[in-house]
Amino acid sequence: MALPRTLMRSGVLRVVTYCRRCVPVAPYIFSFGVLLTLIGACILAGCYLSRTINQATASDVNNRNFTFSNGAVFHTALVNISTTLCFTDDATNFTLASAGGTAAGTNQFGSCILTVANSTYTIGTGPQVGEVITLDPCDFDSDLQTLTVSNGNLTATSTAATTCTPGSNVNVIPATADNVNNQSFTFSTPPSGGVFDSHLQNVTTTLAFTINAT
C-alpha cells in the first residue's frame, strides 16, 4: 500500500510544481498591459501637444492676407467668389476684397468680429457699412499657415497666408453720402476722439451722419 501513496504524492508534487511555474507569468502579463496603456497615453498626449490649430491672435494674422475660394462665409452675395481677408495695424483693422469691391473696418478678437466702416460694394453685392461679420471660430493653423472661419452653418479655409501691408490691396475711396448716411461710427482705438479735438484724446467718440450726410 506504500507504493500507491508514493505515486500519488509524486503526482501531486508534479501538479504543484507546474502551477508554481505558471504563477509568475501573471505579473508579466499585467506589466505588459500597463506598458501598452502607457504607450497609448503617450501617443494621445503627443497628438495633443502637437496641436497646431488655435484661436487666431494678432501675432498670427497681422499684416497677412488669407484668400478664400468661397467668400460666402463673409456675405451671401460672395458665394463662390474668391475673397481675400487682410489684417493690419496689429490686426485691429481688416480689409475684405474681391472682384466686386472692398470692405474695410475694425477687427475684435474673441473670435474674429469684423465691423464694416466703409465699403465699395453696391447694395446686395457685398458687406455694407455698419454690418458686423462674426467669424466663430476663427482658427489659425500654425503648420499650414491657414485660417479657418465659420459664420452660421458655413465654414471656409483659406490658402496659405501671404504678406500684406496697409493699403497694398485696398481700393480706398473717399466716403460718399450713400456710404455714411444714417450711419454712426465709434472711434475707440487711441487717439480715439483726439482726431476730432485734442480735448477728446483717448476718449471713445461716436460720429453719426444723417439727412443724406449733409
Beta strands, then each sheet from edge to edge (+ up, - down):
strand 1: 53-55
strand 2: 64-68
strand 3: 83-88
strand 4: 93-98
strand 5: 101-109
strand 6: 112-119
strand 7: 132-135
strand 8: 138-141
strand 9: 146-151
strand 10: 154-157
strand 11: 162-163
strand 12: 184-187
strand 13: 205-208
sheet 1: 1+ 8- 9+ 10-
sheet 2: 7+ 6- 5+ 4- 3+ 2- 11+
sheet 3: 12+ 13-
end
